Amino acid sequence: MLLPVYRLQKVTLSVTICPLQRLREVIVMALKLKDNEALALKSLKDALLQKYDVLDFRVFGSKIKGLDRPDSDIDVMIELAEYNSSIASEIDDIIFEINLAHDAFISAVIFGKKEVEEGPLSESPIYKVCKREGVSL
């Protein structure tokens, strides 16, 4: 179920029902994004949802913490139901094209559900940081 769409500084986000803390994080993150960055993230998520079974899509890192600089990238964690080297290459190409189209710098960390559930990945520091600090879009 979705809450109404919130519009903040020309940034449109659909927010799934979640605790107030999570809603606050999404709104704070939206305020920190430039218009081109918000459009790039929306384009990326839309492109991935059309082609893959996306389980989780989060922004984390300096953008969320408010520690970004003009040359900072936008760190994104993507968790897919199925993931392999072919999919990794396709997603790299999608991100490259979106970065060019929107003058943005998105960097992605991609995980597969099987890797997380059946391997040690769920205990990796980067995965834990993404899940703990990342804002789900």
N, CA, C and O atoms as a MOPAC input file, in Angstrom:
PM7 MOZYME 1SCF
protein

 N      0.85100 1    -1.17200 1     0.00000 1
 C      0.00000 1     0.00000 1     0.00000 1
 C      0.89900 1     1.23800 1     0.00000 1
 O      1.90900 1     1.26200 1     0.70300 1
 N      0.55500 1     2.24000 1    -0.75800 1
 C      1.35200 1     3.45400 1    -0.85100 1
 C      0.64500 1     4.61600 1    -0.18400 1
 O     -0.57900 1     4.73700 1    -0.22000 1
 N      1.44900 1     5.45800 1     0.42200 1
 C      0.94600 1     6.72700 1     0.94100 1
 C      0.87700 1     7.69400 1    -0.23100 1
 O      1.38000 1     7.38100 1    -1.31000 1
 N      0.27800 1     8.84400 1    -0.05100 1
 C      0.24700 1     9.82500 1    -1.13900 1
 C      1.65800 1    10.19600 1    -1.58800 1
 O      2.62200 1    10.03000 1    -0.84000 1
 N      1.76400 1    10.68700 1    -2.78400 1
 C      3.04700 1    11.11900 1    -3.30800 1
 C      3.38100 1    12.47900 1    -2.71100 1
 O      2.54500 1    13.38200 1    -2.69100 1
 N      4.61100 1    12.61500 1    -2.22600 1
 C      5.06200 1    13.87100 1    -1.64300 1
 C      5.91200 1    14.60400 1    -2.66600 1
 O      6.72500 1    13.98600 1    -3.35300 1
 N      5.73600 1    15.89900 1    -2.77400 1
 C      6.50700 1    16.69500 1    -3.71900 1
 C      7.31500 1    17.70600 1    -2.92500 1
 O      6.75900 1    18.59500 1    -2.28000 1
 N      8.62400 1    17.56200 1    -2.97800 1
 C      9.53700 1    18.42800 1    -2.24800 1
 C     10.58700 1    18.95100 1    -3.21800 1
 O     11.32700 1    18.16300 1    -3.80800 1
 N     10.66000 1    20.22700 1    -3.38700 1
 C     11.63200 1    20.84800 1    -4.27800 1
 C     11.70300 1    20.11600 1    -5.62300 1
 O     12.78700 1    19.74800 1    -6.07600 1
 N     10.56900 1    19.91100 1    -6.24300 1
 C     10.46800 1    19.26300 1    -7.54700 1
 C     10.90500 1    17.79900 1    -7.51900 1
 O     11.19800 1    17.22700 1    -8.56900 1
 N     10.95200 1    17.18500 1    -6.33900 1
 C     11.30800 1    15.77600 1    -6.20900 1
 C     10.04700 1    15.01400 1    -5.84600 1
 O      9.41700 1    15.32100 1    -4.83400 1
 N      9.66600 1    14.03600 1    -6.64000 1
 C      8.46300 1    13.26600 1    -6.37200 1
 C      8.84900 1    11.87700 1    -5.89000 1
 O      9.61800 1    11.17300 1    -6.54500 1
 N      8.31100 1    11.48700 1    -4.74100 1
 C      8.60500 1    10.17900 1    -4.16200 1
 C      7.31800 1     9.50000 1    -3.74000 1
 O      6.43800 1    10.14100 1    -3.16500 1
 N      7.19800 1     8.23100 1    -4.01500 1
 C      6.11600 1     7.43400 1    -3.45400 1
 C      6.68900 1     6.72600 1    -2.24100 1
 O      7.73500 1     6.08400 1    -2.33400 1
 N      6.02900 1     6.83400 1    -1.12500 1
 C      6.55600 1     6.29200 1     0.11800 1
 C      5.67300 1     5.14300 1     0.57700 1
 O      4.46900 1     5.32100 1     0.76400 1
 N      6.25600 1     3.97300 1     0.75900 1
 C      5.47500 1     2.85700 1     1.26900 1
 C      5.21000 1     3.08200 1     2.75100 1
 O      5.97400 1     3.77000 1     3.42800 1
 N      4.12900 1     2.49900 1     3.24900 1
 C      3.78700 1     2.65500 1     4.65800 1
 C      4.92900 1     2.10900 1     5.49800 1
 O      5.36100 1     0.97200 1     5.31200 1
 N      5.40900 1     2.92000 1     6.41300 1
 C      6.55000 1     2.56100 1     7.23500 1
 C      6.51800 1     3.41000 1     8.49700 1
 O      5.71200 1     4.33400 1     8.60200 1
 N      7.38600 1     3.10700 1     9.45000 1
 C      7.41700 1     3.92500 1    10.66000 1
 C      7.72000 1     5.38700 1    10.33100 1
 O      8.30500 1     5.68900 1     9.29000 1
 N      7.32500 1     6.27400 1    11.21100 1
 C      7.55600 1     7.70800 1    10.99300 1
 C      9.03000 1     8.02400 1    10.81000 1
 O      9.37400 1     8.92100 1    10.04100 1
 N      9.90000 1     7.31300 1    11.49500 1
 C     11.34000 1     7.53700 1    11.35100 1
 C     11.75900 1     7.33100 1     9.89600 1
 O     12.51200 1     8.14300 1     9.35700 1
 N     11.29700 1     6.28400 1     9.26200 1
 C     11.65600 1     5.98900 1     7.88100 1
 C     11.10500 1     7.06300 1     6.94600 1
 O     11.78500 1     7.47300 1     6.00600 1
 N      9.89100 1     7.51500 1     7.19400 1
 C      9.29800 1     8.57500 1     6.39300 1
 C     10.12900 1     9.84600 1     6.51200 1
 O     10.37600 1    10.52400 1     5.51500 1
 N     10.55500 1    10.16700 1     7.71500 1
 C     11.40300 1    11.33800 1     7.93100 1
 C     12.69800 1    11.20700 1     7.13300 1
 O     13.13900 1    12.17100 1     6.50700 1
 N     13.30700 1    10.02700 1     7.15000 1
 C     14.55600 1     9.81500 1     6.42400 1
 C     14.36500 1    10.03400 1     4.92400 1
 O     15.21400 1    10.64000 1     4.27000 1
 N     13.27200 1     9.55200 1     4.38900 1
 C     13.00400 1     9.71800 1     2.95600 1
 C     12.84500 1    11.19300 1     2.61300 1
 O     13.37900 1    11.66100 1     1.60800 1
 N     12.12000 1    11.91500 1     3.43800 1
 C     11.91100 1    13.34700 1     3.19100 1
 C     13.22100 1    14.11200 1     3.30900 1
 O     13.50600 1    14.98000 1     2.48400 1
 N     14.02100 1    13.80000 1     4.32500 1
 C     15.32100 1    14.46100 1     4.50400 1
 C     16.21200 1    14.19200 1     3.29300 1
 O     16.85500 1    15.10600 1     2.77900 1
 N     16.24900 1    12.95400 1     2.84400 1
 C     17.06700 1    12.60900 1     1.69700 1
 C     16.59900 1    13.35200 1     0.44800 1
 O     17.42200 1    13.81200 1    -0.34300 1
 N     15.30500 1    13.47100 1     0.27000 1
 C     14.76800 1    14.16800 1    -0.89800 1
 C     15.19400 1    15.62700 1    -0.91000 1
 O     15.47000 1    16.18900 1    -1.97000 1
 N     15.24600 1    16.23000 1     0.24400 1
 C     15.64200 1    17.63200 1     0.32600 1
 C     17.11500 1    17.83300 1    -0.00900 1
 O     17.50100 1    18.92500 1    -0.42400 1
 N     17.93800 1    16.81500 1     0.16100 1
 C     19.37200 1    16.92700 1    -0.09200 1
 C     19.74100 1    16.65400 1    -1.54400 1
 O     20.86100 1    16.94900 1    -1.96100 1
 N     18.83300 1    16.10400 1    -2.30400 1
 C     19.13200 1    15.77900 1    -3.69300 1
 C     18.89500 1    16.97000 1    -4.60700 1
 O     17.92700 1    17.71300 1    -4.44600 1
 N     19.78800 1    17.13800 1    -5.56200 1
 C     19.55900 1    18.12000 1    -6.61700 1
 C     18.51700 1    17.52500 1    -7.56500 1
 O     18.30500 1    16.31200 1    -7.58300 1
 N     17.87800 1    18.37600 1    -8.34100 1
 C     16.84000 1    17.91300 1    -9.26900 1
 C     17.35000 1    16.82300 1   -10.20800 1
 O     16.68100 1    15.80900 1   -10.40600 1
 N     18.53900 1    17.03200 1   -10.78700 1
 C     19.07600 1    16.04300 1   -11.72700 1
 C     19.37500 1    14.71500 1   -11.03300 1
 O     19.23700 1    13.65500 1   -11.64200 1
 N     19.78300 1    14.76500 1    -9.76600 1
 C     20.06900 1    13.53900 1    -9.01900 1
 C     18.78500 1    12.76700 1    -8.71900 1
 O     18.74200 1    11.54200 1    -8.83600 1
 N     17.75200 1    13.49400 1    -8.33600 1
 C     16.46300 1    12.84800 1    -8.06000 1
 C     15.90600 1    12.20400 1    -9.32800 1
 O     15.38300 1    11.09100 1    -9.28700 1
 N     16.02000 1    12.90600 1   -10.44700 1
 C     15.54800 1    12.34900 1   -11.72100 1
 C     16.37200 1    11.13100 1   -12.13900 1
 O     15.83400 1    10.16100 1   -12.67200 1
 N     17.67800 1    11.19200 1   -11.89200 1
 C     18.53900 1    10.05300 1   -12.22300 1
 C     18.15800 1     8.83100 1   -11.39400 1
 O     18.08500 1     7.72200 1   -11.92400 1
 N     17.91600 1     9.02300 1   -10.10100 1
 C     17.51500 1     7.90100 1    -9.24600 1
 C     16.16800 1     7.33400 1    -9.67400 1
 O     15.98200 1     6.11800 1    -9.71500 1
 N     15.23600 1     8.21800 1    -9.99100 1
 C     13.92000 1     7.75400 1   -10.44400 1
 C     14.05100 1     6.97900 1   -11.75400 1
 O     13.43700 1     5.92500 1   -11.92300 1
 N     14.85000 1     7.50100 1   -12.67100 1
 C     15.06300 1     6.82100 1   -13.95300 1
 C     15.70300 1     5.45300 1   -13.75200 1
 O     15.32000 1     4.47800 1   -14.39900 1
 N     16.67700 1     5.38800 1   -12.85200 1
 C     17.34500 1     4.11700 1   -12.58900 1
 C     16.37900 1     3.10700 1   -11.98900 1
 O     16.30400 1     1.96600 1   -12.44400 1
 N     15.64800 1     3.52500 1   -10.97600 1
 C     14.71800 1     2.58800 1   -10.34400 1
 C     13.66200 1     2.11900 1   -11.34700 1
 O     13.35000 1     0.93000 1   -11.40600 1
 N     13.11600 1     3.03900 1   -12.13000 1
 C     12.10900 1     2.67200 1   -13.13300 1
 C     12.67800 1     1.68100 1   -14.15300 1
 O     12.02200 1     0.70000 1   -14.50200 1
 N     13.89500 1     1.94200 1   -14.62700 1
 C     14.52300 1     1.05600 1   -15.61400 1
 C     14.76400 1    -0.33300 1   -15.03200 1
 O     14.55100 1    -1.34000 1   -15.70800 1
 N     15.20300 1    -0.38500 1   -13.78800 1
 C     15.46700 1    -1.67900 1   -13.15500 1
 C     14.18000 1    -2.45200 1   -12.90200 1
 O     14.12800 1    -3.66600 1   -13.09800 1
 N     13.14100 1    -1.74200 1   -12.46500 1
 C     11.86400 1    -2.41200 1   -12.19000 1
 C     11.24100 1    -2.99600 1   -13.46000 1
 O     10.54400 1    -4.00900 1   -13.40000 1
 N     11.48900 1    -2.36700 1   -14.59600 1
 C     10.95300 1    -2.87400 1   -15.86200 1
 C     11.62600 1    -4.17000 1   -16.29800 1
 O     11.02000 1    -4.99600 1   -16.98000 1
 N     12.88500 1    -4.34000 1   -15.89700 1
 C     13.66900 1    -5.45500 1   -16.43300 1
 C     13.99700 1    -6.54700 1   -15.41000 1
 O     14.21000 1    -7.70000 1   -15.78800 1
 N     14.04000 1    -6.19800 1   -14.12700 1
 C     14.48800 1    -7.14200 1   -13.10300 1
 C     13.50900 1    -7.19700 1   -11.93400 1
 O     12.66200 1    -6.31900 1   -11.76600 1
 N     13.64600 1    -8.24500 1   -11.13700 1
 C     12.87200 1    -8.38500 1    -9.90700 1
 C     13.66600 1    -7.71500 1    -8.78400 1
 O     14.47900 1    -8.35700 1    -8.11800 1
 N     13.42200 1    -6.42600 1    -8.58400 1
 C     14.15000 1    -5.63400 1    -7.58600 1
 C     13.48800 1    -5.83200 1    -6.22400 1
 O     12.30500 1    -5.54100 1    -6.04800 1
 N     14.26100 1    -6.32600 1    -5.27300 1
 C     13.75000 1    -6.56200 1    -3.92400 1
 C     13.96500 1    -5.36000 1    -3.01300 1
 O     13.16500 1    -5.10300 1    -2.11400 1
 N     15.04900 1    -4.62600 1    -3.24900 1
 C     15.36500 1    -3.47000 1    -2.40600 1
 C     16.17500 1    -2.47600 1    -3.22300 1
 O     17.01700 1    -2.86400 1    -4.03400 1
 N     15.91600 1    -1.19700 1    -3.00600 1
 C     16.61800 1    -0.11600 1    -3.70200 1
 C     16.81900 1     0.98300 1    -2.67300 1
 O     15.85400 1     1.62900 1    -2.26600 1
 N     18.05500 1     1.20600 1    -2.24400 1
 C     18.34300 1     2.16900 1    -1.17200 1
 C     19.45300 1     3.13000 1    -1.57200 1
 O     20.38300 1     2.76900 1    -2.29400 1
 N     19.33600 1     4.34400 1    -1.09400 1
 C     20.40000 1     5.32900 1    -1.21500 1
 C     21.08200 1     5.38300 1     0.14200 1
 O     20.41600 1     5.43800 1     1.17600 1
 N     22.41500 1     5.36900 1     0.13700 1
 C     23.16400 1     5.41300 1     1.39100 1
 C     24.40700 1     6.27400 1     1.18900 1
 O     24.63500 1     6.79500 1     0.09700 1
 N     25.19600 1     6.42000 1     2.22400 1
 C     26.46400 1     7.13600 1     2.10300 1
 C     26.35700 1     8.62000 1     2.38400 1
 O     25.48400 1     9.06900 1     3.12700 1
 N     27.26100 1     9.37500 1     1.77600 1
 C     27.40100 1    10.79700 1     2.09300 1
 C     26.15100 1    11.61200 1     1.77500 1
 O     25.87400 1    12.59200 1     2.46600 1
 N     25.39400 1    11.23600 1     0.75500 1
 C     24.15800 1    11.97100 1     0.42600 1
 C     23.16000 1    11.90500 1     1.56900 1
 O     22.51000 1    12.90000 1     1.89000 1
 N     23.03800 1    10.74700 1     2.17700 1
 C     22.08700 1    10.56600 1     3.27000 1
 C     22.56500 1    11.26900 1     4.52700 1
 O     21.77600 1    11.84600 1     5.27500 1
 N     23.86900 1    11.21100 1     4.74600 1
 C     24.43800 1    11.78800 1     5.96700 1
 C     24.59100 1    13.30300 1     5.88500 1
 O     24.86000 1    13.95700 1     6.89200 1
 N     24.42000 1    13.85800 1     4.69200 1
 C     24.60800 1    15.29500 1     4.53200 1
 C     26.07400 1    15.68600 1     4.48800 1
 O     26.41400 1    16.84400 1     4.73100 1
 N     26.94000 1    14.73800 1     4.18000 1
 C     28.38100 1    14.98500 1     4.13400 1
 C     28.90800 1    15.05100 1     2.70600 1
 O     30.11900 1    15.04500 1     2.48300 1
 N     28.00000 1    15.11300 1     1.74600 1
 C     28.41500 1    15.11600 1     0.34900 1
 C     29.05800 1    16.43400 1    -0.04200 1
 O     28.78500 1    17.48700 1     0.53400 1
 N     29.92800 1    16.33600 1    -1.04800 1
 C     30.58500 1    17.49700 1    -1.64100 1
 C     30.11000 1    17.58700 1    -3.09000 1
 O     29.43200 1    16.68000 1    -3.57300 1
 N     30.45200 1    18.65700 1    -3.77800 1
 C     30.00200 1    18.77900 1    -5.17100 1
 C     30.41800 1    17.60200 1    -6.06300 1
 O     29.71600 1    17.28000 1    -7.02100 1
 N     31.54300 1    16.96300 1    -5.75800 1
 C     32.01600 1    15.84600 1    -6.58100 1
 C     31.63500 1    14.47600 1    -6.01500 1
 O     32.12800 1    13.45300 1    -6.48900 1
 N     30.76900 1    14.45000 1    -5.01500 1
 C     30.36300 1    13.17900 1    -4.39600 1
 C     29.44100 1    12.38500 1    -5.31300 1
 O     28.65900 1    12.94100 1    -6.08400 1
 N     29.56100 1    11.06300 1    -5.20200 1
 C     28.65900 1    10.19800 1    -5.95300 1
 C     27.39000 1     9.94600 1    -5.14700 1
 O     27.29000 1    10.32400 1    -3.98000 1
 N     26.43600 1     9.30900 1    -5.78500 1
 C     25.19100 1     8.90500 1    -5.12500 1
 C     25.28800 1     7.39400 1    -4.95700 1
 O     25.19300 1     6.64600 1    -5.93000 1
 N     25.47600 1     6.95300 1    -3.72800 1
 C     25.62000 1     5.52500 1    -3.45300 1
 C     24.25300 1     4.86200 1    -3.40500 1
 O     23.35900 1     5.30600 1    -2.68500 1
 N     24.10200 1     3.79300 1    -4.18100 1
 C     22.83800 1     3.07000 1    -4.25800 1
 C     23.09600 1     1.58700 1    -4.00500 1
 O     24.03200 1     1.00500 1    -4.55400 1
 N     22.25400 1     0.98600 1    -3.17000 1
 C     22.28300 1    -0.45700 1    -2.97100 1
 C     21.07500 1    -1.04400 1    -3.68500 1
 O     19.94500 1    -0.59200 1    -3.49900 1
 N     21.33100 1    -2.05500 1    -4.50400 1
 C     20.26600 1    -2.72800 1    -5.23700 1
 C     20.30700 1    -4.20400 1    -4.85500 1
 O     21.34700 1    -4.85200 1    -4.97200 1
 N     19.18000 1    -4.73000 1    -4.40200 1
 C     19.08600 1    -6.16300 1    -4.12800 1
 C     18.09400 1    -6.76600 1    -5.11800 1
 O     16.95200 1    -6.32000 1    -5.23100 1
 N     18.55500 1    -7.78300 1    -5.82300 1
 C     17.75600 1    -8.43300 1    -6.85800 1
 C     17.42400 1    -9.86900 1    -6.46700 1
 O     18.16600 1   -10.50900 1    -5.72200 1
 N     16.30800 1   -10.36200 1    -6.97300 1
 C     15.94000 1   -11.75800 1    -6.73300 1
 C     16.95300 1   -12.68800 1    -7.39400 1
 O     17.29300 1   -13.73900 1    -6.85200 1
 N     17.42600 1   -12.28900 1    -8.56700 1
 C     18.41900 1   -13.08400 1    -9.29400 1
 C     19.53900 1   -12.15600 1    -9.74400 1
 O     19.28400 1   -11.05400 1   -10.22800 1
 N     20.78600 1   -12.60900 1    -9.58100 1
 C     21.92700 1   -11.76200 1    -9.92300 1
 C     23.07200 1   -12.62800 1   -10.43000 1
 O     23.41400 1   -13.64400 1    -9.82500 1
 N     23.66200 1   -12.20700 1   -11.55700 1
 C     24.84000 1   -12.88500 1   -12.10600 1
 C     25.67400 1   -11.86000 1   -12.86900 1
 O     25.31600 1   -10.68400 1   -12.92900 1
 N     26.78600 1   -12.30700 1   -13.45100 1
 C     27.69500 1   -11.37100 1   -14.11600 1
 C     27.06100 1   -10.70800 1   -15.33700 1
 O     27.37700 1    -9.55900 1   -15.64800 1
 N     26.18700 1   -11.40600 1   -16.02000 1
 C     25.49800 1   -10.82500 1   -17.17500 1
 C     24.57900 1    -9.68100 1   -16.74000 1
 O     24.54500 1    -8.62400 1   -17.36900 1
 N     23.84500 1    -9.90700 1   -15.67100 1
 C     22.96200 1    -8.86600 1   -15.12700 1
 C     23.79200 1    -7.69200 1   -14.62600 1
 O     23.41100 1    -6.53600 1   -14.81400 1
 N     24.92400 1    -7.97900 1   -13.99100 1
 C     25.80800 1    -6.91900 1   -13.49500 1
 C     26.25400 1    -6.01600 1   -14.63900 1
 O     26.25400 1    -4.79200 1   -14.50800 1
 N     26.63200 1    -6.61900 1   -15.74900 1
 C     27.06700 1    -5.85500 1   -16.91500 1
 C     25.93300 1    -5.00300 1   -17.48400 1
 O     26.14100 1    -3.84300 1   -17.84000 1
 N     24.73800 1    -5.57900 1   -17.56900 1
 C     23.57900 1    -4.83600 1   -18.06500 1
 C     23.26800 1    -3.63800 1   -17.16900 1
 O     22.99100 1    -2.54400 1   -17.66100 1
 N     23.31400 1    -3.84700 1   -15.86300 1
 C     23.01600 1    -2.76000 1   -14.92100 1
 C     24.08600 1    -1.67900 1   -14.99300 1
 O     23.77000 1    -0.49200 1   -14.90600 1
 N     25.35500 1    -2.07200 1   -15.15000 1
 C     26.42200 1    -1.08000 1   -15.32300 1
 C     26.14500 1    -0.19900 1   -16.53500 1
 O     26.33600 1     1.01600 1   -16.48000 1
 N     25.69800 1    -0.80500 1   -17.62400 1
 C     25.37500 1    -0.04100 1   -18.83600 1
 C     24.20500 1     0.91600 1   -18.59600 1
 O     24.23600 1     2.06400 1   -19.04000 1
 N     23.18600 1     0.44400 1   -17.90000 1
 C     22.02400 1     1.28500 1   -17.58700 1
 C     22.45300 1     2.48300 1   -16.74600 1
 O     22.06100 1     3.61700 1   -17.02400 1
 N     23.25500 1     2.22900 1   -15.72100 1
 C     23.72300 1     3.30900 1   -14.84200 1
 C     24.56800 1     4.30300 1   -15.62800 1
 O     24.42400 1     5.51200 1   -15.44900 1
 N     25.43900 1     3.81200 1   -16.48900 1
 C     26.27900 1     4.68600 1   -17.30900 1
 C     25.42500 1     5.63100 1   -18.14800 1
 O     25.67600 1     6.83600 1   -18.17900 1
 N     24.42500 1     5.08900 1   -18.82200 1
 C     23.55000 1     5.90200 1   -19.67200 1
 C     22.75300 1     6.92400 1   -18.85200 1
 O     22.58600 1     8.06800 1   -19.27600 1
 N     22.27000 1     6.51700 1   -17.69900 1
 C     21.49800 1     7.43000 1   -16.84300 1
 C     22.39400 1     8.53000 1   -16.29300 1
 O     21.98100 1     9.68800 1   -16.22700 1
 N     23.61500 1     8.18400 1   -15.89700 1
 C     24.55900 1     9.19700 1   -15.42400 1
 C     24.82300 1    10.24200 1   -16.50300 1
 O     24.86100 1    11.43900 1   -16.21900 1
 N     25.00300 1     9.78900 1   -17.73600 1
 C     25.22700 1    10.72700 1   -18.84200 1
 C     23.99900 1    11.59000 1   -19.10600 1
 O     24.11100 1    12.80200 1   -19.28700 1
 N     22.84900 1    10.97000 1   -19.12600 1
 C     21.61100 1    11.68600 1   -19.45200 1
 C     21.25200 1    12.74300 1   -18.41500 1
 O     20.66400 1    13.77000 1   -18.75200 1
 N     21.60400 1    12.49700 1   -17.15800 1
 C     21.18800 1    13.39600 1   -16.07700 1
 C     22.34900 1    14.13500 1   -15.41600 1
 O     22.16400 1    14.79400 1   -14.39200 1
 N     23.54000 1    14.02900 1   -15.99300 1
 C     24.72500 1    14.66200 1   -15.41000 1
 C     24.82900 1    14.31800 1   -13.92100 1
 O     24.99400 1    15.19700 1   -13.07400 1
 N     24.73000 1    13.03300 1   -13.62800 1
 C     24.78100 1    12.54200 1   -12.25100 1
 C     25.92500 1    11.53700 1   -12.13400 1
 O     26.55000 1    11.16800 1   -13.12900 1
 N     26.18800 1    11.10000 1   -10.90000 1
 C     27.24700 1    10.12400 1   -10.66200 1
 C     26.73600 1     9.08500 1    -9.66500 1
 O     27.02100 1     9.15500 1    -8.46900 1
 N     25.98400 1     8.13100 1   -10.18000 1
 C     25.43900 1     7.05400 1    -9.35200 1
 C     26.44100 1     5.90800 1    -9.32600 1
 O     26.94300 1     5.48000 1   -10.36500 1
 N     26.72400 1     5.41800 1    -8.12000 1
 C     27.54900 1     4.22200 1    -7.92900 1
 C     26.68300 1     3.18200 1    -7.24400 1
 O     26.03200 1     3.46800 1    -6.23900 1
 N     26.67800 1     1.97500 1    -7.79100 1
 C     25.79400 1     0.94200 1    -7.24300 1
 C     26.56900 1    -0.20900 1    -6.62600 1
 O     27.61700 1    -0.62500 1    -7.12000 1
 N     26.01800 1    -0.70400 1    -5.53300 1
 C     26.44500 1    -1.95500 1    -4.91800 1
 C     25.26000 1    -2.88900 1    -5.12000 1
 O     24.14400 1    -2.58700 1    -4.69600 1
 N     25.50400 1    -4.02000 1    -5.76800 1
 C     24.39800 1    -4.90600 1    -6.13500 1
 C     24.55800 1    -6.25200 1    -5.43800 1
 O     25.63800 1    -6.84200 1    -5.42800 1
 N     23.46500 1    -6.71800 1    -4.86000 1
 C     23.44200 1    -8.00500 1    -4.17500 1
 C     22.33300 1    -8.86200 1    -4.76700 1
 O     21.30600 1    -8.34800 1    -5.21000 1
 N     22.54700 1   -10.15800 1    -4.76900 1
 C     21.50700 1   -11.10700 1    -5.13400 1
 C     20.92500 1   -11.73300 1    -3.88200 1
 O     21.63200 1   -11.93000 1    -2.89300 1
 N     19.64800 1   -12.04500 1    -3.92100 1
 C     18.95900 1   -12.63000 1    -2.76600 1
 C     19.64700 1   -13.91600 1    -2.30500 1
 O     19.83300 1   -14.13400 1    -1.10800 1
 N     20.01600 1   -14.75100 1    -3.25200 1
 C     20.66100 1   -16.02500 1    -2.91600 1
 C     21.98900 1   -15.79200 1    -2.19900 1
 O     22.30000 1   -16.47900 1    -1.22600 1
 N     22.77000 1   -14.82800 1    -2.67600 1
 C     24.05700 1   -14.51100 1    -2.04400 1
 C     23.86700 1   -14.06600 1    -0.60000 1
 O     24.64000 1   -14.43000 1     0.28700 1
 N     22.83200 1   -13.27800 1    -0.38400 1
 C     22.57800 1   -12.74600 1     0.95500 1
 C     22.06700 1   -13.84500 1     1.88200 1
 O     22.52900 1   -13.96700 1     3.01600 1
 N     21.12500 1   -14.63800 1     1.40700 1
 C     20.49400 1   -15.64200 1     2.26700 1
 C     21.34200 1   -16.88400 1     2.49200 1
 O     21.30000 1   -17.47500 1     3.57100 1
 N     22.11000 1   -17.28700 1     1.48400 1
 C     22.83900 1   -18.54400 1     1.58700 1
 C     24.33500 1   -18.37900 1     1.82700 1
 O     25.02800 1   -19.36200 1     2.08800 1
 N     24.83100 1   -17.17700 1     1.74400 1
 C     26.26000 1   -16.95200 1     1.92500 1
 C     26.52700 1   -16.01500 1     3.08600 1
 O     25.61100 1   -15.63300 1     3.81400 1
 N     27.78000 1   -15.65200 1     3.25300 1
 C     28.15300 1   -14.77100 1     4.36500 1
 C     27.87300 1   -13.29100 1     4.10000 1
 O     28.17000 1   -12.44200 1     4.94100 1
 N     27.31000 1   -12.98400 1     2.94700 1
 C     27.11200 1   -11.59000 1     2.54300 1
 C     26.26700 1   -10.78800 1     3.52200 1
 O     26.50600 1    -9.59500 1     3.70800 1
 N     25.29100 1   -11.42100 1     4.14400 1
 C     24.42500 1   -10.69300 1     5.08100 1
 C     25.19800 1   -10.16600 1     6.28100 1
 O     24.72400 1    -9.27200 1     6.98300 1
 N     26.38300 1   -10.71200 1     6.52000 1
 C     27.21300 1   -10.25700 1     7.63600 1
 C     28.30600 1    -9.29600 1     7.19300 1
 O     29.09200 1    -8.83400 1     8.02100 1
 N     28.36800 1    -8.99000 1     5.90600 1
 C     29.42000 1    -8.09300 1     5.42400 1
 C     29.14900 1    -6.67000 1     5.88900 1
 O     27.99400 1    -6.25100 1     5.96700 1
 N     30.20200 1    -5.92500 1     6.19700 1
 C     30.02800 1    -4.54600 1     6.67400 1
 C     29.25200 1    -3.65800 1     5.70100 1
 O     28.40600 1    -2.87400 1     6.13100 1
 N     29.52300 1    -3.76700 1     4.40300 1
 C     28.83500 1    -2.88900 1     3.44900 1
 C     27.34700 1    -3.20000 1     3.39600 1
 O     26.52900 1    -2.28400 1     3.30600 1
 N     26.98600 1    -4.46700 1     3.44900 1
 C     25.56900 1    -4.83900 1     3.43300 1
 C     24.87300 1    -4.31900 1     4.68400 1
 O     23.76000 1    -3.79800 1     4.61100 1
 N     25.52500 1    -4.46000 1     5.82200 1
 C     24.93400 1    -3.99400 1     7.08300 1
 C     24.74000 1    -2.47700 1     7.07600 1
 O     23.71000 1    -1.97700 1     7.52800 1
 N     25.73100 1    -1.75000 1     6.56300 1
 C     25.62200 1    -0.28600 1     6.48500 1
 C     24.47500 1     0.10800 1     5.56100 1
 O     23.68300 1     0.99200 1     5.88900 1
 N     24.38800 1    -0.54300 1     4.41300 1
 C     23.30900 1    -0.23900 1     3.45800 1
 C     21.94200 1    -0.45800 1     4.08800 1
 O     21.05300 1     0.38200 1     3.94900 1
 N     21.77100 1    -1.56900 1     4.77200 1
 C     20.47700 1    -1.89300 1     5.38000 1
 C     20.16200 1    -0.97800 1     6.56200 1
 O     19.01000 1    -0.59100 1     6.76100 1
 N     21.17700 1    -0.63500 1     7.33800 1
 C     20.96300 1     0.16700 1     8.54000 1
 C     20.78800 1     1.65700 1     8.21600 1
 O     19.88600 1     2.31000 1     8.74000 1
 N     21.65200 1     2.18300 1     7.35300 1
 C     21.67600 1     3.62700 1     7.10900 1
 C     20.98400 1     4.04900 1     5.82100 1
 O     20.64400 1     5.22000 1     5.65000 1
 N     20.77700 1     3.11200 1     4.92600 1
 C     20.20300 1     3.45800 1     3.63200 1
 C     18.73600 1     3.82500 1     3.72000 1
 O     17.99800 1     3.33300 1     4.57400 1
 N     18.33400 1     4.69700 1     2.81900 1
 C     16.93600 1     5.11200 1     2.72100 1
 C     16.32500 1     4.38300 1     1.53200 1
 O     16.77200 1     4.54400 1     0.39600 1
 N     15.31500 1     3.59300 1     1.79900 1
 C     14.65900 1     2.80000 1     0.77000 1
 C     13.73200 1     3.68000 1    -0.06600 1
 O     12.91700 1     4.43200 1     0.46900 1
 N     13.87200 1     3.57200 1    -1.37300 1
 C     13.01300 1     4.34300 1    -2.28200 1
 C     12.06800 1     3.41700 1    -3.00300 1
 O     11.26000 1     3.86900 1    -3.81500 1

